[in-house]
Amino acid sequence: MQIVTECLIGWNTKTQTGRVGVLGKPLAWSRTDEEQARKTLHAHWQIWIEYFNDCREALFSQDEEERKKARDTFI
């Protein structure tokens, strides 16, 4: 999980700060491990990304040109 946290998410566990990862720059994160009925573990992640609301608003904008620009920027 340390590789996922540091490399993919971009969270430095020593300094508790984020750098740009695959989703953007994380501000905070939380992980919960859960057991299923078959005794297998899986994790749920909640990650707060800087400027995510701005990106989401642009992706679902009424203006088609703004949506296209947001998609091109996001991808």
Short mmCIF file of the C-alpha atoms (twelve columns), coordinates in Angstrom:
data_MODEL
# 
_entry.id   MODEL 
# 
loop_
_atom_site.group_PDB 
_atom_site.id 
_atom_site.type_symbol 
_atom_site.label_atom_id 
_atom_site.label_alt_id 
_atom_site.label_comp_id 
_atom_site.label_asym_id 
_atom_site.label_seq_id 
_atom_site.Cartn_x 
_atom_site.Cartn_y 
_atom_site.Cartn_z 
_atom_site.pdbx_PDB_model_num 
ATOM 1  C CA . MET A 1  0.000   0.000   0.000   1 
ATOM 2  C CA . GLN A 2  2.969   2.309   0.493   1 
ATOM 3  C CA . ILE A 3  3.705   2.190   -3.256  1 
ATOM 4  C CA . VAL A 4  0.104   3.112   -4.060  1 
ATOM 5  C CA . THR A 5  0.124   5.923   -1.508  1 
ATOM 6  C CA . GLU A 6  3.442   7.449   -2.510  1 
ATOM 7  C CA . CYS A 7  3.704   6.735   -6.253  1 
ATOM 8  C CA . LEU A 8  0.141   6.776   -7.545  1 
ATOM 9  C CA . ILE A 9  -1.603  9.129   -5.127  1 
ATOM 10 C CA . GLY A 10 1.472   11.304  -4.566  1 
ATOM 11 C CA . TRP A 11 1.325   11.448  -0.773  1 
ATOM 12 C CA . ASN A 12 4.551   11.709  1.237   1 
ATOM 13 C CA . THR A 13 3.934   9.693   4.402   1 
ATOM 14 C CA . LYS A 14 6.902   11.212  6.241   1 
ATOM 15 C CA . THR A 15 6.001   14.894  5.752   1 
ATOM 16 C CA . GLN A 16 2.226   14.342  5.404   1 
ATOM 17 C CA . THR A 17 2.135   16.466  2.240   1 
ATOM 18 C CA . GLY A 18 1.029   15.815  -1.307  1 
ATOM 19 C CA . ARG A 19 2.650   16.203  -4.703  1 
ATOM 20 C CA . VAL A 20 1.022   15.673  -8.077  1 
ATOM 21 C CA . GLY A 21 -0.014  12.036  -8.526  1 
ATOM 22 C CA . VAL A 22 -2.185  10.339  -11.151 1 
ATOM 23 C CA . LEU A 23 -5.344  12.133  -9.945  1 
ATOM 24 C CA . GLY A 24 -3.764  15.521  -9.215  1 
ATOM 25 C CA . LYS A 25 -2.335  16.944  -5.988  1 
ATOM 26 C CA . PRO A 26 -3.855  15.298  -2.896  1 
ATOM 27 C CA . LEU A 27 -4.745  17.518  0.055   1 
ATOM 28 C CA . ALA A 28 -5.707  14.601  2.307   1 
ATOM 29 C CA . TRP A 29 -6.716  10.949  2.089   1 
ATOM 30 C CA . SER A 30 -8.280  8.195   4.119   1 
ATOM 31 C CA . ARG A 31 -8.279  4.427   3.680   1 
ATOM 32 C CA . THR A 32 -10.471 1.843   5.352   1 
ATOM 33 C CA . ASP A 33 -9.823  -1.885  5.098   1 
ATOM 34 C CA . GLU A 34 -12.879 -4.102  5.118   1 
ATOM 35 C CA . GLU A 35 -13.470 -7.841  5.273   1 
ATOM 36 C CA . GLN A 36 -15.996 -9.494  2.995   1 
ATOM 37 C CA . ALA A 37 -18.099 -12.523 3.883   1 
ATOM 38 C CA . ARG A 38 -15.520 -14.780 2.198   1 
ATOM 39 C CA . LYS A 39 -12.822 -13.515 4.600   1 
ATOM 40 C CA . THR A 40 -11.064 -11.495 1.888   1 
ATOM 41 C CA . LEU A 41 -9.861  -7.967  2.556   1 
ATOM 42 C CA . HIS A 42 -10.368 -4.947  0.333   1 
ATOM 43 C CA . ALA A 43 -9.826  -1.228  0.797   1 
ATOM 44 C CA . HIS A 44 -11.955 1.867   0.299   1 
ATOM 45 C CA . TRP A 45 -10.091 5.100   -0.451  1 
ATOM 46 C CA . GLN A 46 -11.297 8.666   -0.095  1 
ATOM 47 C CA . ILE A 47 -8.914  11.221  -1.606  1 
ATOM 48 C CA . TRP A 48 -9.335  14.999  -1.559  1 
ATOM 49 C CA . ILE A 49 -7.733  16.496  -4.681  1 
ATOM 50 C CA . GLU A 50 -6.757  20.170  -5.028  1 
ATOM 51 C CA . TYR A 51 -8.945  22.023  -7.576  1 
ATOM 52 C CA . PHE A 52 -11.136 18.952  -8.158  1 
ATOM 53 C CA . ASN A 53 -14.367 20.969  -7.810  1 
ATOM 54 C CA . ASP A 54 -13.194 23.407  -10.495 1 
ATOM 55 C CA . CYS A 55 -12.435 20.494  -12.807 1 
ATOM 56 C CA . ARG A 56 -15.788 18.814  -12.121 1 
ATOM 57 C CA . GLU A 57 -17.722 22.038  -12.733 1 
ATOM 58 C CA . ALA A 58 -15.925 22.557  -16.048 1 
ATOM 59 C CA . LEU A 59 -16.527 18.948  -17.158 1 
ATOM 60 C CA . PHE A 60 -20.278 19.336  -16.563 1 
ATOM 61 C CA . SER A 61 -20.585 22.933  -17.773 1 
ATOM 62 C CA . GLN A 62 -23.509 24.031  -19.946 1 
ATOM 63 C CA . ASP A 63 -20.978 25.541  -22.379 1 
ATOM 64 C CA . GLU A 64 -19.833 22.846  -24.828 1 
ATOM 65 C CA . GLU A 65 -16.531 24.598  -25.558 1 
ATOM 66 C CA . GLU A 66 -15.690 24.730  -21.835 1 
ATOM 67 C CA . ARG A 67 -16.505 20.998  -21.489 1 
ATOM 68 C CA . LYS A 68 -14.227 20.128  -24.415 1 
ATOM 69 C CA . LYS A 69 -11.392 22.228  -23.011 1 
ATOM 70 C CA . ALA A 70 -11.835 20.597  -19.582 1 
ATOM 71 C CA . ARG A 71 -11.751 17.094  -21.100 1 
ATOM 72 C CA . ASP A 72 -8.599  17.887  -23.057 1 
ATOM 73 C CA . THR A 73 -6.956  19.314  -19.933 1 
ATOM 74 C CA . PHE A 74 -8.034  16.424  -17.708 1 
ATOM 75 C CA . ILE A 75 -6.837  13.719  -20.082 1 
# 
